[in-house]
Amino acid sequence: MIGRLNHIAIAVPDLQKAMGKYRDMLGASVSAPQALPEHGVTVVFVDTGNTKVELLEPLGAASPVAGFLAKNPDGGMHHVCFEVPDIAGAVRHLVAGGARVLGDGKPKTGAHGLPVLFLHPKDFDGVLIELEERAV
């Protein structure tokens, strides 16, 4: 069902500082910041050639990432994102298998302008999984 790994997301307390580390210390190409109010974050993408690293900073105190950073003040891995060709079909399959979809279960528009949703980390060995609909 899943396709390629689209990105690994890292929550950071200071997006500008994190961007500088990836750009200046690691020599990576880093995108411009993009605010995603529907998800409560500002993101940038670090191009690694074969996939991306998404750096996330909370966009306001109500952001789910703010809660993550309260528990992990230095930041850390937040989620992994896999591509799926049919997000509705994936949800049906996952729910039938006992997985829980976070939120209202309906996809939202993600940073790439495509439908995304998240799966409960307790159902996947403690890892928050994002699914992004994309032709595989």
N, C-alpha and C positions, 0 to 999 in steps of 0.2 A: 504494500500500500504506500509506504513512504518513498519519496524520491531522494534527491540529494540533500545534503546538509546545506541549508541556506546561510545560517549564521550561528555563532555562539554569542550570547549577550552577557555583558559584564556591567553590573551596576557600579557606578562611581560617585563619590561625594562631590567631585569637582571636575566637570566635563572639560573645561579649558585646560586644566592641568593634565588630565588623562590624554587628551588629544595631543598635547605637546610631547608626552612620553612616547606615544606610538609614532608620531611624525618625526621628532628630532632624535630620539634615542634608537628607535627601531627602523627608521627610514621608510615608514609606511605611508601610503597615500591615504589621507583622511578626508572624508566628505565634509561639507558645511553642516553645521547644526540644523536640525529639523525639529520643530516643536510639534508634538502630537497630543493635543489637549484631551482627545477622547481616551487616550491611554495614560495620561498623566505623566508623560515623560518628554524630555528632549533627547534626541539621539544623533549619533554620528556613526558612519560605517567606515571601518578600516578594511581596505582591500588587501587580501592576502594572496591573491592570484587564483587559488582554487576554491575559496569561500570568503566569508567576511566575518569580522568581529564587530558587533554592535556595542557601542558604549552608551549607557543609559544614565541619565541624571533626572531626579524627580522634578516634575513641573508642578510645584505647589506642595503643601503639607499633606494633602489628601491623597497624593500619589501612592500606589501600591509599592513603588520602589522606595519611597521614603520609609515605609515600614521595614523593608528589607535592610536598608542602610542603618536604621535604628538598631537592628540586631547585629549588623556587620558594618561598623562605622568606617572601616577602611575599604569597603566595597567587596566585590567577589562575583563569581559566576552566578548569573541570574536565571538564564534559560538557554535551551538549544532550540533551533527552529528547523523543521524539516518541511520540504515541499511535498504537496500532495496534488494529484490532478483533479480531484473532485472532493472539496471539503465537506459538502453535505453527505456524500456517500461515506467518507471517512468517519464522520460523526456517528452516523447510523451504525456502522461496523463497530466502532469503539464503545458506544453506549451499550450495544447488544452484548459486548464482551465484558461489561462491568466497569468500564472507565468513566470517570466523571469529567465533564466539560465545565470549565469555570465560567462565572458570569451567568448570563441568561441563555447560554448555549448557542447564541446566534453570532455568526462571524461579524467582526468589525473591520474597517479598512485599516490596514497596517501602513508602515512607513514606505513600502514600495507601491502603495495604491492598490493593493490586492487584498482579498478577504483573508483574515487570520482569526484564530481562536487558540485558547490555551487549555491544556489538560492538567488535571490535578497532580501535583508532584507525588502524593502518596500512592498513586496508582502506577508510577513509573520510577520506582527505586529512589525516591527523594529528588527527582529532577523535574522541574517545570518544563513542559514541552509546548512549544508553539507550532501550530500547523499553518502553513501559508499555501493558499491555492495558486498553483502555477502549472502550466502545461509541462509535464515531465517528459 
